[in-house]
Amino acid sequence: MGAASRRLAVLELVSIVAVLLISSPAAAAELSVDFHAASCPQLESIVRSSVQAALQQEIALAAGLLRIFFHDCFPQGCDASVYLRGGSNSEQGMGPNLTLQPRALQLVEDIRAKVHAACGPTVSCADISALATRDAVVVSGGPSYAVPLGQKDSLAPASLDLVGDLPGPGTSRVQDLIDLFASRGLRDAADLVALSGGHTVGRTRCAFFDDRARRQDDTFSKKLALNCTKDPNRLQNLDVITPDAFDNAYYIALIHNQGVFTSDMALIKDRITAPIVRQFATDKAAFFTQFAKSMVKLSNVPRTDRNVGEIRRSCFRTNSQSLVDFATSDEEGFAASA
């Protein structure tokens, strides 16, 4: 068989596999917290132990996982599309995702390899990302919550238009944010305020809060401007009180005008969201309860593909991409030995 014939045969196999995966009765299955109870009973323990070990080495991974999860779920539902690499339409090459944390992305892929080694390819990268994010919140001191499972991995990235819907740190009108969140089923203003509380962990660079620093309209913004003048590449804590702990100090900082992003400060200045900020600042339990509810709602953002997809053998490429890559390398091997 010639090289061209071999490649055609593999590409035909790719098409057959894709059809089988898409037409599987399980492809559009309902989500449930015990979706993998029979197929991978050790799933949650594998994810939990992996996240605990990783965060003991680098606590910043918690913020990385949270941001990746939000950036994956908000555009078109939780489908691990943000993990896909390669090609001109990769979400990782789009503006809002250029600074996603590579080590957090790799952690989810490493956990996938462990899960598949133990259970076979039964759990999606989307489900592993959701569990890893929940466990990172818990390890950092935050609340636990039941994660709806059964998501399939997408067959393609989200469009630039959908990724462009991700809320930016420079947004100053809270109503715009409320409307944007409502378009994803997050219709309660408390969802916006609670999910913004993910900023209780994490750091950012000066470019992302340059608008706030340049205004210098309060003592804290003047300090931000001075620090960035000294070192434009410095990392700024988003929670200036307890930057590595998942707690309600982010809201306490907002009350004292110490929010880093313009979108953070907008929450304490708006008549709808300011009372919620004040409640969370004085009642950590109320924040934790709402954050858990809002994360579950985020996990259930409607999928534009109606949860039709696959279980990827690598989080960074679709299974058809992997087979084509294999076919190409196999053909090159035959050519080299000819």
C-alpha positions as CSV (number, residue, x, y, z in Angstrom):
1,M,0.0,0.0,0.0
2,G,1.4,3.4,-1.0
3,A,1.8,6.3,1.4
4,A,-1.2,8.2,-0.2
5,S,-3.4,5.1,0.2
6,R,-2.4,4.6,3.8
7,R,-3.2,8.3,4.6
8,L,-6.6,8.0,2.8
9,A,-7.4,4.9,4.9
10,V,-6.6,6.6,8.1
11,L,-8.6,9.6,7.2
12,E,-11.6,7.4,6.4
13,L,-11.2,5.8,9.9
14,V,-11.2,9.3,11.4
15,S,-14.6,10.0,9.7
16,I,-16.0,6.7,10.9
17,V,-14.9,7.3,14.5
18,A,-16.3,10.9,14.5
19,V,-19.7,9.7,13.3
20,L,-19.8,7.0,16.0
21,L,-18.9,9.4,18.7
22,I,-21.4,12.0,17.6
23,S,-24.2,9.5,17.1
24,S,-23.7,7.8,20.4
25,P,-26.9,7.6,22.5
26,A,-24.8,9.0,25.4
27,A,-23.7,12.0,23.4
28,A,-26.7,14.1,24.6
29,A,-27.1,12.5,28.0
30,E,-28.4,14.5,31.0
31,L,-25.8,15.8,33.4
32,S,-25.7,14.4,36.9
33,V,-23.3,14.4,39.9
34,D,-22.9,10.6,39.8
35,F,-22.6,10.3,36.0
36,H,-19.3,8.4,36.3
37,A,-20.1,6.5,39.5
38,A,-20.1,3.1,37.6
39,S,-17.6,3.8,34.8
40,C,-14.9,5.5,37.0
41,P,-15.6,5.2,40.7
42,Q,-12.1,6.5,41.6
43,L,-12.5,9.7,39.5
44,E,-13.0,12.2,42.2
45,S,-10.3,10.8,44.4
46,I,-7.8,11.0,41.5
47,V,-8.7,14.6,40.7
48,R,-8.7,15.7,44.3
49,S,-5.3,14.2,45.2
50,S,-3.8,15.6,42.0
51,V,-5.1,19.1,42.7
52,Q,-4.0,19.0,46.3
53,A,-0.5,17.9,45.4
54,A,-0.2,20.6,42.6
55,L,-1.5,23.4,44.9
56,Q,1.0,22.5,47.6
57,Q,3.7,23.2,45.1
58,E,2.1,26.3,43.5
59,I,-1.0,27.9,45.1
60,A,-1.4,30.2,42.1
61,L,-2.8,27.3,40.1
62,A,-6.1,27.8,41.9
63,A,-6.7,31.1,40.2
64,G,-5.5,29.7,36.9
65,L,-8.0,26.8,37.1
66,L,-10.9,29.2,38.0
67,R,-10.1,31.5,35.2
68,I,-9.8,28.7,32.6
69,F,-13.1,27.2,33.8
70,F,-14.9,30.6,33.4
71,H,-13.4,31.3,30.1
72,D,-14.4,27.8,28.9
73,C,-18.0,27.8,30.1
74,F,-19.1,31.4,29.5
75,P,-18.8,31.5,25.6
76,Q,-20.7,28.4,24.7
77,G,-21.0,26.1,27.7
78,C,-18.5,23.9,29.5
79,D,-17.0,21.9,26.6
80,A,-13.2,22.1,27.1
81,S,-13.0,24.0,23.8
82,V,-10.6,26.5,25.4
83,Y,-8.1,23.7,25.8
84,L,-7.8,23.0,22.0
85,R,-4.5,24.1,20.5
86,G,-3.3,24.5,17.0
87,G,-4.8,26.2,14.0
88,S,-5.7,29.8,13.4
89,N,-9.1,29.5,15.3
90,S,-7.7,28.2,18.6
91,E,-9.4,30.0,21.5
92,Q,-6.0,30.3,23.2
93,G,-4.9,32.6,20.5
94,M,-7.9,35.0,21.0
95,G,-7.5,38.2,23.0
96,P,-9.3,37.3,26.3
97,N,-7.4,34.0,26.5
98,L,-3.8,35.0,25.7
99,T,-2.9,35.0,29.4
100,L,-4.5,31.8,30.5
101,Q,-2.1,30.0,32.8
102,P,-0.2,27.3,30.9
103,R,0.6,25.3,34.0
104,A,-3.1,25.1,34.9
105,L,-4.0,23.9,31.4
106,Q,-1.3,21.3,31.6
107,L,-2.5,20.1,35.1
108,V,-5.9,19.2,33.7
109,E,-4.3,17.3,30.8
110,D,-2.0,15.5,33.4
111,I,-5.1,14.5,35.4
112,R,-6.9,13.3,32.3
113,A,-4.0,11.0,31.6
114,K,-4.2,9.5,35.2
115,V,-8.0,9.1,35.0
116,H,-7.8,7.4,31.6
117,A,-5.1,5.1,32.8
118,A,-7.3,4.1,35.7
119,C,-10.7,3.9,33.9
120,G,-10.1,4.1,30.2
121,P,-11.3,7.0,28.1
122,T,-14.6,7.4,29.9
123,V,-14.3,10.9,31.4
124,S,-14.1,14.1,29.3
125,C,-11.6,16.9,29.8
126,A,-14.6,19.2,30.4
127,D,-15.7,17.1,33.4
128,I,-12.1,16.9,34.7
129,S,-11.7,20.7,34.4
130,A,-14.9,21.2,36.4
131,L,-13.9,18.8,39.2
132,A,-10.3,20.2,39.3
133,T,-11.7,23.8,39.6
134,R,-14.0,22.8,42.5
135,D,-11.2,21.1,44.3
136,A,-8.9,24.0,43.8
137,V,-11.5,26.3,45.4
138,V,-11.8,23.9,48.4
139,V,-8.0,23.5,48.9
140,S,-7.7,27.3,48.9
141,G,-10.3,27.6,51.7
142,G,-13.5,28.0,49.7
143,P,-16.8,26.0,49.6
144,S,-17.4,22.6,48.2
145,Y,-20.3,22.0,45.8
146,A,-21.7,19.1,43.8
147,V,-20.4,19.2,40.2
148,P,-22.8,18.2,37.4
149,L,-21.0,15.7,35.2
150,G,-21.5,14.1,31.8
151,Q,-20.2,16.9,29.5
152,K,-18.6,15.8,26.2
153,D,-15.6,17.6,24.8
154,S,-16.3,19.8,21.9
155,L,-15.3,19.0,18.4
156,A,-14.2,22.6,17.6
157,P,-13.3,25.8,19.3
158,A,-15.8,28.5,20.1
159,S,-16.1,31.4,17.6
160,L,-14.3,34.7,18.1
161,D,-17.7,36.4,18.5
162,L,-18.6,34.1,21.4
163,V,-15.2,34.4,23.1
164,G,-15.5,38.1,22.6
165,D,-18.5,38.0,24.9
166,L,-16.3,37.3,27.9
167,P,-16.6,40.3,30.3
168,G,-13.5,42.5,30.3
169,P,-11.8,44.1,33.4
170,G,-12.4,47.5,32.0
171,T,-16.2,47.3,32.0
172,S,-17.7,50.2,34.0
173,R,-21.4,49.7,33.5
174,V,-22.8,47.0,35.9
175,Q,-26.0,46.8,33.9
176,D,-24.0,45.7,30.8
177,L,-22.5,42.9,33.0
178,I,-25.8,41.9,34.4
179,D,-27.3,41.6,30.9
180,L,-24.3,39.7,29.6
181,F,-24.5,37.2,32.5
182,A,-28.3,36.9,32.0
183,S,-27.7,35.8,28.4
184,R,-25.9,32.7,29.8
185,G,-28.7,31.9,32.3
186,L,-27.0,33.7,35.2
187,R,-29.9,36.0,35.7
188,D,-29.5,36.9,39.3
189,A,-27.2,39.9,40.1
190,A,-25.9,37.9,42.9
191,D,-24.4,35.5,40.3
192,L,-22.3,38.3,38.9
193,V,-21.1,39.5,42.3
194,A,-20.4,36.0,43.6
195,L,-18.5,34.9,40.5
196,S,-16.5,38.1,40.6
197,G,-15.5,36.9,44.0
198,G,-13.2,34.5,42.3
199,H,-10.8,37.4,42.3
200,T,-10.2,36.6,45.9
201,V,-7.3,34.6,44.5
202,G,-5.1,35.5,41.6
203,R,-2.8,38.2,40.2
204,T,-2.8,40.3,37.1
205,R,-0.4,42.6,35.2
206,C,-0.5,46.3,34.9
207,A,-1.9,46.3,31.4
208,F,-5.2,44.8,32.6
209,F,-5.9,47.7,35.1
210,D,-4.2,50.5,33.3
211,D,-7.5,52.4,32.9
212,R,-8.1,52.4,36.6
213,A,-4.5,53.3,37.4
214,R,-4.5,56.2,34.9
215,R,-7.6,57.8,36.4
216,Q,-5.9,58.1,39.8
217,D,-9.3,59.0,41.3
218,D,-8.6,57.6,44.8
219,T,-5.6,56.7,47.0
220,F,-5.5,53.1,45.9
221,S,-5.5,53.8,42.1
222,K,-2.6,56.3,42.7
223,K,-0.7,53.5,44.4
224,L,-1.4,51.2,41.5
225,A,-0.1,53.8,39.1
226,L,3.0,54.4,41.1
227,N,3.8,50.7,41.4
228,C,3.3,50.1,37.6
229,T,5.5,53.1,36.8
230,K,8.3,51.5,38.8
231,D,7.7,48.0,37.3
232,P,5.3,47.7,34.4
233,N,5.7,43.9,34.5
234,R,4.9,43.4,38.2
235,L,2.1,41.1,39.3
236,Q,-0.6,42.8,41.3
237,N,-2.7,40.8,43.8
238,L,-6.4,41.0,43.0
239,D,-7.2,40.6,46.7
240,V,-4.9,42.9,48.5
241,I,-5.8,41.5,52.0
242,T,-5.5,37.7,51.7
243,P,-4.3,37.0,48.1
244,D,-3.8,33.3,48.4
245,A,-6.9,32.4,50.4
246,F,-10.3,31.8,49.1
247,D,-12.4,34.0,51.4
248,N,-14.5,37.1,51.4
249,A,-11.6,39.6,51.8
250,Y,-12.0,40.7,48.1
251,Y,-15.4,42.3,49.1
252,I,-13.9,43.9,52.2
253,A,-11.3,45.5,49.9
254,L,-14.0,46.8,47.5
255,I,-15.7,48.6,50.4
256,H,-12.4,50.3,51.0
257,N,-12.0,51.3,47.3
258,Q,-9.2,48.7,46.9
259,G,-10.6,46.9,43.9
260,V,-8.0,46.4,41.2
261,F,-10.2,46.2,38.1
262,T,-12.6,48.9,36.9
263,S,-15.2,46.1,36.8
264,D,-14.5,45.3,40.4
265,M,-15.0,48.8,41.6
266,A,-18.2,49.1,39.5
267,L,-19.8,46.5,41.8
268,I,-19.5,48.7,44.9
269,K,-20.7,51.8,43.1
270,D,-23.9,50.4,41.6
271,R,-27.2,50.5,43.4
272,I,-28.1,46.9,42.5
273,T,-24.8,45.2,43.3
274,A,-23.4,47.4,46.2
275,P,-25.8,45.8,48.8
276,I,-24.7,42.3,47.8
277,V,-21.0,43.3,48.0
278,R,-21.6,44.7,51.5
279,Q,-23.4,41.5,52.5
280,F,-20.6,39.3,51.3
281,A,-18.0,41.5,53.0
282,T,-19.7,41.0,56.4
283,D,-20.9,37.4,55.9
284,K,-18.5,34.9,54.4
285,A,-21.0,32.1,54.7
286,A,-23.5,34.0,52.5
287,F,-20.8,34.5,49.9
288,F,-19.8,30.8,50.0
289,T,-23.4,29.7,49.7
290,Q,-24.0,32.0,46.7
291,F,-20.7,31.2,45.1
292,A,-21.5,27.4,45.2
293,K,-24.9,28.0,43.6
294,S,-23.5,30.3,40.9
295,M,-20.7,27.8,40.0
296,V,-23.3,25.1,39.5
297,K,-25.3,27.5,37.3
298,L,-22.1,28.3,35.4
299,S,-21.6,24.6,34.9
300,N,-25.0,24.4,33.3
301,V,-24.6,27.2,30.8
302,P,-26.4,25.9,27.7
303,R,-24.1,24.2,25.2
304,T,-24.5,25.6,21.7
305,D,-23.8,22.1,20.4
306,R,-26.3,20.5,22.7
307,N,-23.5,18.4,24.3
308,V,-22.7,16.5,21.2
309,G,-19.0,15.7,21.2
310,E,-16.4,13.2,22.3
311,I,-14.1,12.0,25.1
312,R,-10.8,13.4,24.0
313,R,-7.6,11.3,24.3
314,S,-5.7,14.6,24.7
315,C,-7.3,17.7,26.1
316,F,-5.3,19.8,23.6
317,R,-6.6,18.2,20.4
318,T,-9.7,16.5,19.1
319,N,-9.5,12.8,18.5
320,S,-9.7,13.3,14.7
321,Q,-6.7,15.8,15.0
322,S,-4.8,13.2,16.9
323,L,-5.4,10.5,14.3
324,V,-4.5,12.8,11.4
325,D,-1.3,13.8,13.2
326,F,-0.5,10.1,13.6
327,A,-1.3,9.4,9.9
328,T,1.0,12.3,8.9
329,S,3.9,11.1,11.0
330,D,3.4,7.5,9.9
331,E,3.5,8.6,6.3
332,E,6.6,10.6,6.9
333,G,8.2,7.6,8.5
334,F,7.5,5.4,5.5
335,A,8.9,8.1,3.2
336,A,12.1,8.4,5.2
337,S,12.7,4.7,5.1
338,A,11.9,4.3,1.4
